[in-house]
Amino acid sequence: MAHVDAVVVGSGIIGSFVALALHERGLRVMVVDRAGLAPGTSRSSDGNLLCSDKSPGLMLELSHRSLQAWHRFAERYGNHCEFDPKGSTVVARSPTEAEGLAELVRAQQADGIDCRFLESGWEALEPHLGPDTVAVGHWPGDAQVQPMLACYQIARHLREAGVEYRFYQAIEQLEPTDDRVVVTLAGGETVTAGHVCLCTGIWTNEVLKPLGLSVPIEPRKGHIAVLERGDVAVNSKIADFGYQAAAESTEIDGTAVQTAAIIEATRSGTILCGSSREFAGFDMTVNMETVQRLLADCVGVVPDLARLRVIRAYAGLRPFSRDGLPVIGPLPGAERVIVATGHEGAGHGLAAITGEIVAETLAEGITHPYGGRLHPERFL
């Protein structure tokens, strides 16, 4: 029977950074994933690392700290994941939106975030913005990453360092006790661990169900359309001012579909267009009406996109928590089981800081950072 300090369940971006942070602190780690490397939400994402879509508060603080940790990651391990701090540009298309954007910039500046409000001269940043642009906000420190490459990079490093991975192995049984967790894999292997870290996104409750435990996480569906390479330059990540409200919304409506423009170029030259948000259970079917809506949003912000063809569209599921904050910490009633989920659309941006929080929990016993506002017990 193998024994490790921690079994990390899930090899997406959250599980990857949790495993890395635990390994960096000298813990023996095993990573388990029932469907290969990063098979879920991380595979269906655009890799946003943003402060521009956060109101002042805890999410902004976490995002800023995590972005700094992403820089440290690239400096220490090299940049093999297209980590690109190219900035983001938020577009206001009415005087009312311009006032709201100016207020957001002032508030973030007061929190020490590098951002600026421009009522002219934005053509030097983004030459293809539409003629109805009234003002823009610019966040030069925001970044983008290729999600799958980031997971691959971390997995290569950890495997070279001796960390064992168990792919295509579901968790058959978890048996937490006072001093360990006995993990039985579907293939019959049994592992004892000091802790189990569930970085399983929208599937967390499926793993917890046999224990009679759960966390209030729901899948929130989103679409992305990919446009062909062309002559439309997108230098930063461009978002409509309405994107922030959509990203921060905690309203649960099973019939509503929210869309707001967010546009970015990839290293290969294609352009990603999003985004949408809806509660549709675990359905990942692409809805072409929703795709058409988000494309119309994006063309409204950058009209020249209309001359590019759509290559493909896909959908993914974000892990949504009802208060808009991640759920990170030991489970009440099974304290040796740590959950790290509920990041919604900010998983890549918050992955690095999530790894640090989980590592502090296991290695240093810090179970209630940020006044307990991330701890699962807040929902009890």
Sequence and secondary structure as in RCSB ss.txt:
>XXXX:A:sequence
MAHVDAVVVGSGIIGSFVALALHERGLRVMVVDRAGLAPGTSRSSDGNLLCSDKSPGLMLELSHRSLQAWHRFAE
RYGNHCEFDPKGSTVVARSPTEAEGLAELVRAQQADGIDCRFLESGWEALEPHLGPDTVAVGHWPGDAQVQPMLA
CYQIARHLREAGVEYRFYQAIEQLEPTDDRVVVTLAGGETVTAGHVCLCTGIWTNEVLKPLGLSVPIEPRKGHIA
VLERGDVAVNSKIADFGYQAAAESTEIDGTAVQTAAIIEATRSGTILCGSSREFAGFDMTVNMETVQRLLADCVG
VVPDLARLRVIRAYAGLRPFSRDGLPVIGPLPGAERVIVATGHEGAGHGLAAITGEIVAETLAEGITHPYGGRLH
PERFL
>XXXX:A:secstr
 EEEEEEEE  SHHHHHHHHHHHHTT  EEEEETTSSS SGGGG   EE STT  TTHHHHHHHHHHHHHHHHHH
HH   S  B   EEEEE SHHHHHHHHHHHHHHHHTT   EEESS GGGT TT  TT  EEEEETT EE  HHHH
HHHHHHHHHHTT EEEET  EEEEEE SS EEEEETTS EEEEEEEEE  GGGHHHHHGGGT    EEEEEEEEE
EE   S    SEEEETHHHHHHH     TT EEEEEEEEE TTS EEEEEEEE  TT     HHHHHHHHHHHHH
HSGGGGGS EEEEEEEEEEEETTSS EEEEETTEEEEEEEE  GGGHHHHHHHHHHHHHHHHHH    GGGGTTS
GGGG 
